[in-house]
Amino acid sequence: MYLVDEENLIIHDMSFIQYECKVKDIPEDKRRKVYTLDQVKRMIDSSHMPQYNGCRFCMSEYHLFDMQSIFKQT
């Protein structure tokens, strides 16, 4: 089972949850359950709106890092 954080658009794998995921900090009304990996892959796909991302701790193989953000000046 996968847990979708609708507030931050992050998907967590509940079978491999880590302390750093902070799943307990996700508000109850912003949680959604997804049961298949196929649906998770479609949600992470670049053509899906809104664009979801895999958690970098529990779903690192589906975490997309924007390399351009390294060079942005704030």
C-alpha positions in Angstrom: 0.0 0.0 0.0 1.1 3.5 -0.7 0.2 6.7 1.1 -0.2 9.9 -1.0 0.5 13.3 0.7 -1.9 15.6 -1.1 -0.4 18.7 0.5 3.2 18.2 -0.6 2.5 15.8 -3.6 4.7 13.0 -2.3 4.0 9.3 -2.4 5.3 7.0 0.4 5.7 3.2 0.4 4.1 2.0 3.6 6.0 -1.3 3.4 9.3 0.5 3.6 8.5 3.6 5.7 11.5 5.4 7.3 11.6 7.8 10.3 12.6 10.6 8.0 9.4 10.3 6.0 7.4 12.0 8.8 4.2 10.2 7.8 2.6 11.1 11.2 2.9 14.8 10.4 0.7 14.5 7.3 -2.8 15.8 8.2 -5.6 13.2 8.0 -7.6 15.2 5.5 -4.5 15.4 3.2 -3.9 11.6 3.1 -5.0 9.2 0.4 -4.3 5.5 0.0 -3.2 3.9 -3.3 -3.0 0.2 -3.6 -1.1 -0.6 -6.8 2.4 0.3 -8.0 1.0 0.8 -11.5 -1.2 3.6 -10.3 1.8 5.1 -8.5 3.8 5.0 -11.7 1.0 6.8 -13.6 0.9 9.5 -10.9 4.6 10.1 -11.0 4.6 10.3 -14.8 5.5 13.7 -16.2 2.2 14.1 -18.1 0.1 13.7 -14.9 -1.3 16.8 -13.3 -0.6 17.5 -10.5 2.9 16.1 -10.7 3.6 13.7 -7.8 7.0 12.6 -6.6 8.2 9.5 -4.8 9.6 10.0 -1.3 13.4 10.2 -1.3 13.7 8.0 1.8 11.2 5.2 1.2 10.7 5.3 -2.6 14.1 6.5 -3.8 13.8 4.7 -7.2 10.8 7.0 -8.0 12.2 10.2 -6.5 12.8 12.8 -9.2 15.4 15.4 -8.3 15.4 18.7 -10.3 19.1 19.2 -11.1 18.4 22.8 -12.3 17.4 23.7 -8.8 21.1 23.4 -7.8 22.1 26.4 -10.0 19.1 28.7 -9.2 20.1 31.8 -7.3 17.8 33.0 -4.6 
